[in-house]
Amino acid sequence: MNRELRNDAEKIIEGSIRAVLPDRAVIKALQNFRPGKGRTVLVAAGKAAWQMASAAVGAGIRIDDGIVITKYGHVKGELPGILCCEAGHPVPDEAGFHATEKALQLVRPLGEDDTVLFLLSGGASALFELPLIPGEELQAITKKLLASGADITEINTIRKRLSGVKGGRFAQAAHPARVYSILLSDVPGNRPDMIGSGPACPDPSTCRDACEIAERYLPDLAREVREHLTHETPKQLEHVDTVITGSVRELCAAAQNICRELSYEPVLLTDELCSEAREAGTMLACIAKTHAGRGRRVAFIAGGETVVHLTGNGKGGRNQELALSAAPELSGIPGVAVFSVGSDGTDGPTDAAGGYADGDTCGELAAKGIDIRKALSDHDSYHALQAVGGLIMTGPTGTNVNDLSVVLVGG
């Protein structure tokens, strides 16, 4: 392993994530928050929910009642007057269903003088859920969609119609109270209806869209479930104010600044990466090959969200698969590396944030008897990278603004 490049990767990751922690972003968004003369209820959902709620409490906002719903291991302590709940992600579970029902119990009795401060971040599509179908059936559908290669827009279009809170239905339940919604975006393009599947946002997707997506990815969907796809979601929510704060664009900008500090020339490739993880890894490695050995220190930066079409039974996540997919193209080339991380600190159903590969990775895997092609075929990037020190471990970060992938060319 090239220790210099690996150390630079760690510095870029740490500094970029620190720059997009939601505290300052939430405080800035609260400058225009004007609660009514009645009660103020806080509802925070997503992987960054605890951090966002903590920032609101620290800003001195009067909160009469509240709830935080976040991923297991992401609650960092008690918050005064706020119930903190942990639940399953990326597949919703009973803990999330119960917590979401509690959130609805808080907002349903509210009147027109009351206010809901709604803090939403990535991961809420799984964490903030009250299904309109049996929970086990929703879990099975979610797993199928995640394994199918469907993109986040397609997945969320289905989720909205199977949920009692998504696609604007949470805000509908809170009416006539005003809803002030602060969104931390983990979606390329920052579409508010796609962040957490838009619980407080009018839904521009249609029943026809949902049915067409189901035909592609869920051809065996039960008739009772398919019926829900024909029920339209709210198209207007005049009692909601929405502020988007924090995004993958800011994550990429932070990475550019840190790369400059490390004497790399930063080049932003895109902040809307959307492809198969394996294809993205190969493409980034080819960029590294083109620029290797030219005497320039360059960092190519991409932000967004790739997908994995599961066909094996291995362990991994999209960022780990991207990194491992880059390794064959980088093999034997000195001074180049590719790494990719989830800004929330978790990648798929693993404890890793992502993965790292350089010109030595393939040789190190072979020396340990690991067939990289088989590992990729089995989608077992976690164990392959773990064997050669290629996992990136950050733990829960307190934010979630999508993924960061970087090519480092050391000159």
C-alpha positions in Angstrom: 0.0 0.0 0.0 1.2 3.5 -0.8 1.2 5.0 2.7 1.6 8.6 1.5 -1.5 8.4 -0.7 -3.4 6.6 2.0 -2.6 9.2 4.6 -3.7 11.9 2.1 -6.9 10.1 1.6 -7.6 10.0 5.3 -6.9 13.8 5.6 -9.3 14.5 2.7 -12.0 12.3 4.1 -11.8 13.7 7.7 -11.6 17.4 6.6 -14.3 17.1 4.0 -16.8 15.5 6.4 -16.0 17.9 9.2 -16.7 20.8 6.8 -20.3 19.6 6.1 -21.4 18.7 9.6 -24.9 20.1 9.9 -24.5 22.3 13.0 -23.7 25.5 11.2 -26.1 24.7 8.3 -29.0 24.1 10.7 -28.3 27.3 12.7 -28.2 29.3 9.5 -31.4 27.8 8.3 -33.1 28.7 11.6 -32.5 32.4 11.1 -35.7 32.6 9.2 -37.7 30.3 11.6 -40.7 32.1 13.0 -42.8 29.7 15.2 -46.4 30.4 15.8 -47.8 31.5 19.2 -48.8 28.0 20.0 -46.7 24.8 20.6 -43.5 24.0 18.8 -42.9 20.3 18.1 -39.6 19.1 16.7 -39.4 16.0 14.5 -36.0 14.9 13.2 -35.5 11.9 11.0 -32.5 10.5 9.1 -28.9 9.5 9.8 -28.0 13.1 10.8 -31.2 13.6 12.8 -29.5 13.6 16.2 -26.9 16.1 15.1 -29.5 18.4 13.5 -31.7 18.3 16.6 -28.8 19.0 18.8 -27.9 22.0 16.7 -31.5 23.3 17.1 -31.5 22.8 20.8 -28.1 24.6 21.0 -29.5 27.5 19.0 -32.0 28.1 21.8 -35.2 27.3 19.9 -38.1 26.7 22.3 -39.2 23.1 21.8 -42.3 21.9 23.7 -42.0 18.3 22.6 -40.0 16.3 20.1 -38.6 13.1 18.7 -35.4 12.0 16.9 -35.4 8.9 14.7 -32.0 7.8 13.5 -30.0 4.8 12.6 -28.7 2.3 15.3 -25.6 3.7 16.9 -26.2 7.3 15.8 -27.7 8.7 19.0 -24.9 10.5 20.9 -26.7 11.4 24.1 -29.9 12.7 25.6 -31.5 15.9 24.3 -33.8 17.9 26.7 -37.5 17.3 26.1 -36.8 15.1 23.0 -37.3 11.4 22.7 -34.4 9.8 20.9 -35.1 6.6 18.9 -32.9 4.3 16.8 -34.1 2.1 14.0 -33.1 0.0 11.0 -31.4 1.2 7.8 -31.3 0.5 4.8 -34.2 -1.9 5.4 -36.9 -0.4 7.7 -37.9 -2.3 10.8 -40.4 -2.4 13.6 -38.5 0.1 15.7 -38.7 2.6 12.9 -42.5 2.0 12.5 -43.2 2.5 16.2 -41.1 5.7 16.3 -42.8 7.1 13.2 -46.2 6.4 14.8 -45.0 8.4 17.9 -44.1 11.3 15.6 -47.5 11.3 14.0 -49.1 11.2 17.5 -47.2 14.4 18.3 -48.3 16.3 15.2 -51.9 15.1 14.5 -53.5 17.1 17.4 -51.7 20.4 16.5 -53.7 23.4 15.5 -53.1 26.4 13.2 -51.2 28.3 15.9 -48.8 25.5 16.4 -45.5 24.8 14.5 -43.6 21.6 13.5 -39.9 22.0 13.1 -39.1 19.1 10.8 -35.4 18.2 10.4 -34.8 15.7 7.6 -31.6 14.0 6.4 -30.6 11.1 4.2 -31.5 7.7 5.4 -35.0 8.8 6.4 -36.6 6.8 3.6 -35.9 3.7 5.7 -35.9 5.3 9.2 -39.1 7.4 9.0 -41.7 4.9 7.9 -45.2 3.8 8.7 -46.2 1.3 6.0 -49.6 1.0 4.4 -48.8 -2.7 3.8 -47.6 -5.4 6.3 -44.1 -4.5 7.6 -42.6 -7.8 6.4 -43.8 -7.2 2.9 -42.4 -3.7 2.8 -39.0 -5.0 4.0 -39.0 -7.7 1.3 -39.9 -5.1 -1.4 -37.1 -2.7 -0.1 -34.5 -5.5 -0.3 -35.6 -6.3 -3.8 -35.3 -2.7 -5.0 -31.9 -2.2 -3.3 -30.6 -5.3 -5.0 -32.2 -4.6 -8.4 -29.9 -1.7 -9.4 -32.9 0.7 -9.3 -31.7 4.3 -8.7 -32.8 6.3 -5.7 -35.5 8.2 -7.6 -37.1 5.0 -8.8 -36.9 3.4 -5.3 -38.4 6.5 -3.6 -41.3 6.7 -6.2 -42.4 3.3 -5.0 -41.7 3.9 -1.3 -44.0 7.0 -1.4 -47.1 5.1 -2.3 -46.6 2.3 0.2 -46.1 4.8 3.1 -48.3 6.7 5.5 -45.7 9.5 5.8 -43.7 9.8 2.6 -44.6 11.8 -0.5 -46.0 14.7 1.5 -48.3 12.6 3.8 -46.5 13.5 7.0 -47.1 17.2 6.4 -50.6 16.4 5.4 -51.1 14.7 8.9 -49.7 17.8 10.6 -52.1 20.2 9.0 -53.3 22.9 9.9 -50.0 23.4 11.9 -47.3 25.2 10.0 -44.3 23.0 9.0 -40.9 24.5 8.8 -38.8 21.9 7.0 -34.9 21.9 7.0 -33.4 19.4 4.7 -29.9 18.1 4.6 -29.6 16.8 1.1 -28.1 13.4 0.2 -29.6 13.5 -3.3 -27.9 14.6 -6.5 -29.6 17.7 -7.7 -31.0 18.4 -4.2 -34.6 17.5 -5.2 -36.6 18.1 -2.0 -39.2 15.5 -2.9 -36.5 12.8 -3.0 -34.7 13.6 0.2 -36.0 11.1 2.6 -38.8 10.4 0.0 -40.3 13.9 0.7 -42.4 13.5 3.9 -43.2 17.2 3.9 -42.9 17.9 0.1 -45.5 17.8 -2.7 -44.8 14.8 -4.8 -44.3 15.4 -8.6 -44.2 11.7 -9.4 -47.4 10.0 -10.6 -49.1 6.7 -10.2 -48.2 5.9 -13.7 -44.5 6.4 -12.9 -44.8 4.1 -9.9 -46.6 1.4 -11.9 -44.0 1.5 -14.7 -41.1 1.2 -12.2 -42.9 -1.7 -10.5 -43.2 -3.5 -13.9 -39.4 -3.1 -14.4 -38.2 -4.2 -10.9 -41.2 -5.9 -9.1 -43.1 -7.9 -11.8 -44.4 -10.3 -9.1 -45.8 -7.6 -6.8 -49.0 -8.7 -5.0 -52.3 -7.3 -6.3 -53.0 -5.7 -2.9 -49.7 -3.9 -2.9 -50.0 -2.9 -6.5 -53.4 -1.2 -5.6 -51.5 1.2 -3.4 -49.5 2.4 -6.4 -52.7 3.8 -7.9 -53.4 6.1 -5.0 -52.1 9.6 -5.7 -49.9 11.5 -3.3 -50.4 15.2 -2.2 -49.6 17.7 -5.0 -49.9 20.9 -2.9 -48.9 21.7 0.7 -49.4 25.4 1.3 -48.7 25.2 5.0 -45.0 24.0 4.5 -41.9 26.2 4.2 -38.8 24.3 3.0 -35.1 25.2 3.3 -32.4 22.9 1.8 -29.1 23.3 3.6 -25.9 21.2 3.0 -25.4 19.0 0.0 -22.9 16.8 -1.9 -21.9 19.9 -3.8 -20.6 21.4 -0.5 -18.8 18.1 0.3 -17.0 18.2 -3.1 -16.1 21.9 -2.6 -14.6 21.0 0.8 -12.6 18.2 -0.7 -11.2 20.5 -3.3 -10.0 22.9 -0.6 -8.2 20.2 1.3 -6.7 18.8 -1.8 -5.2 22.2 -2.5 -3.8 22.3 1.0 -2.1 18.9 0.3 -0.6 20.3 -3.0 -2.9 18.5 -5.4 -4.5 20.4 -8.2 -8.2 19.6 -7.7 -10.5 18.9 -10.7 -14.2 18.5 -10.1 -15.6 15.8 -12.4 -19.2 15.9 -11.2 -21.3 16.3 -8.1 -24.1 14.2 -9.7 -22.5 10.8 -10.1 -25.1 8.2 -10.8 -24.0 4.8 -12.3 -23.2 1.3 -11.3 -20.4 1.3 -8.7 -18.3 -1.1 -10.7 -18.5 1.1 -13.8 -17.6 4.2 -11.8 -14.6 2.5 -10.2 -13.3 1.4 -13.6 -13.8 4.9 -15.1 -12.0 6.6 -12.2 -9.1 4.2 -12.4 -8.8 4.9 -16.2 -8.6 8.6 -15.4 -5.7 7.8 -13.0 -3.9 5.8 -15.7 -4.2 8.7 -18.2 -2.6 11.2 -15.8 -0.1 9.0 -14.0 3.6 9.7 -14.3 3.3 13.2 -15.8 4.8 15.0 -12.9 1.6 16.6 -11.7 -0.2 16.1 -8.4 -3.8 16.0 -9.4 -7.0 15.0 -7.5 -10.1 14.2 -9.5 -13.3 14.5 -7.4 -16.8 13.1 -7.9 -19.8 13.3 -5.7 -23.1 11.5 -5.9 -24.5 8.0 -5.4 -23.7 4.8 -7.3 -25.8 1.6 -7.3 -25.0 -2.1 -7.0 -27.0 -4.7 -8.8 -26.6 -7.6 -6.4 -26.0 -11.1 -7.8 -23.8 -12.6 -5.1 -24.0 -13.2 -1.4 -20.9 -11.3 -0.3 -20.6 -8.4 2.1 -20.0 -4.8 1.0 -21.4 -1.5 0.0 -21.3 0.7 -3.1 -18.3 2.7 -2.0 -16.3 -0.4 -1.2 -17.2 -2.0 -4.5 -16.2 1.2 -6.4 -12.8 1.1 -4.8 -12.2 -2.6 -5.4 -13.4 -2.3 -9.0 -10.7 0.3 -9.6 -7.9 -2.0 -8.3 -7.4 -4.1 -11.5 -6.9 -1.0 -13.7 -4.5 0.6 -11.2 -2.5 -2.6 -10.8 1.3 -2.0 -10.9 1.0 1.8 -11.5 2.9 3.7 -8.9 1.6 6.9 -7.3 -2.1 6.5 -8.0 -5.1 5.7 -5.8 -8.9 5.7 -5.8 -11.1 5.9 -2.7 -14.8 6.4 -2.1 -16.7 7.0 1.1 -20.2 7.6 2.4 -20.3 10.9 4.2 -22.5 9.4 7.0 -19.7 6.9 7.9 -21.5 3.8 6.8 -21.5 2.0 3.5 -24.3 -0.5 2.9 -25.0 -3.0 5.7 -21.4 -2.7 7.0 -19.3 -0.9 9.6 -17.1 0.6 7.0 -17.5 4.1 5.4 -16.0 3.0 2.1 -12.8 1.7 0.5 -9.4 2.5 -0.8 -7.3 1.0 -3.6 -4.0 1.8 -5.2 -1.4 0.3 -7.6 -0.4 -2.3 -4.9 -3.9 -3.6 -4.0 -4.2 -6.3 -6.7 -0.7 -7.7 -5.9 -1.5 -7.7 -2.1 -4.8 -9.5 -2.7 -3.1 -12.1 -4.9 -0.4 -12.7 -2.3 -3.2 -13.5 0.2 -4.8 -15.9 -2.2 -7.8 -13.7 -2.9 -9.2 -13.7 -6.4 -10.4 -10.1 -7.1 -12.6 -11.1 -10.0 -14.5 -13.6 -7.8 -14.7 -11.1 -4.9 -16.3 -8.6 -7.4 -18.6 -11.2 -8.8 -19.8 -12.2 -5.3 -20.0 -8.5 -4.3 -17.7 -9.3 -1.4 -15.7 -6.1 -1.5 -15.7 -5.8 2.3 -13.7 -9.0 3.0 -11.3 -8.4 0.1 -10.5 -4.9 1.2 -10.3 -5.8 4.8 -7.6 -8.4 4.0 -5.3 -5.7 2.6 -6.1 -2.7 4.9 -8.3 -1.1 2.3 -11.4 -0.4 4.4 -12.1 3.1 5.4 -13.5 3.3 8.9 -14.9 6.6 10.4 -17.8 5.5 12.5 -21.1 7.5 12.4 -20.2 11.0 11.4 -23.4 13.0 12.2 -24.0 14.1 8.7 -25.2 12.6 5.4 -24.7 14.5 2.2 -24.1 11.5 -0.2 -20.8 9.9 -1.3 -17.4 11.3 -2.2 -15.1 9.5 -4.6 -11.6 10.7 -5.4 -8.7 9.8 -7.7 -5.3 10.8 -6.4 -2.3 11.1 -8.8 0.8 11.7 -6.8 2.9 13.0 -9.7 
